[in-house]
Amino acid sequence: MRTTMGQRIREARLAKGFDQARLSAKLDIATRTLQRWEKGEQEPDGSVIMRIAKATGVLPQWLLTGEGERHAGIGSNVIPLTEPRTRRVPTVRLPLLSSVPGGAPSLIFHPDYVDKFVTVDDVRDDQAFALEVKGNSMAPRIEDGDIIVVSPRQEARSGDICVVRVQDEDTVKKVKIEAPFLHLIPLNPEFEPWVVKQKDVTFMWRVIKVIKAV
């Protein structure tokens, strides 16, 4: 029977003798993030799959597809990161712009300034770009130092995590749209949600990927 990626991550973890806390510490992620992966509620990005494979001693391709050998053999150090069967996962090079606050709004996000670039998989928006998050209002899903990939072309809907500019200030939050208002909701219960008027929102761009800080 075909397993899910979450089941394979759990299998690799148990085979290595790690509990969830120990593997999470090795990956430098929140334990809740690993729990969501193993439950199939989320899937890690390609770069994180490589880190899981290294930490547990299995092949990235096996983690990703469930096909082939689980452990590396001689000469098998180069592993293509492909999805199941024949579909390739395209990679793109995105500009990493200035940071966006994952806490109180700030004026530090400047989309016209390119700092450096990151390479990610399976992004189909030629206007997409990456931002480094500062602050922990979106922890544990998005934590200080994580990089988010933003897609200006994809429609933002209630329940999405978005980068939002309100009256020239920027923040990343989960959004709830109730016209004429927009609710900006942190995932960290230590932070309070807040409400703004939609007419004061300059843009609301959807976050489509999270790259956990190494």
Phi, psi and omega in degrees: 000136182289135180263162174272166178298321179299319178295323180289323176299316180296317180299317180294321179297312182294323179296331179275349180083021180264141165273175185297323181295320183290317179293321178300319179296320179294326180273351183059048177231168175287143179301325179298328177296313178298320179299319179294322177298313184292331177279350181083013180282334176216165174232140179288155175288168183303320181294326180286324177302320178298320180291321177297316181299317180295319183291328185256355176076029178243172180278135177303322181296322178294318177301318186285319188246337187081005183254155178080192181286148178281321183252151182288143173251188181295133177077014183248035183278350178253113187239121176287132177271093181241157175277172183306147178067234192251355185281126178280153174261105182291145175249147179227155179257118185247145175291135174262109185270187179298165187285160176237139184284131172260044180207234176290150178302152181210169180253030188262359181266118181233100186292352179269000182248117180263117180274303178202190185233155173231152178251126181229167182253150167059050174243121184246061177209112183289354176258003182295152177208172183242151178223142172272136182267136175243123181109169188233026179291343180253011178290150006270354184294317177232120186242168180305127180095345176293158177248132177250145175256128187247136180243102178295336184281331184281135181294132177271132182233165177304133182099344178283153168269130187223155165270123187236134172252122180237114179049051175070012174244148188241149176201162173243125184207161166285137185248147172229120186261119175222084186309137007268022183245159175233122178268129178251113193244117174285152176272339178278118184296349178282350180250147182268140172290161176216161187237135177232165175275138181301329181292343179269358182270120179283315175207161178216101186251134187284137173273124185249345178210152174233128177251112184290142179296140181279000000 
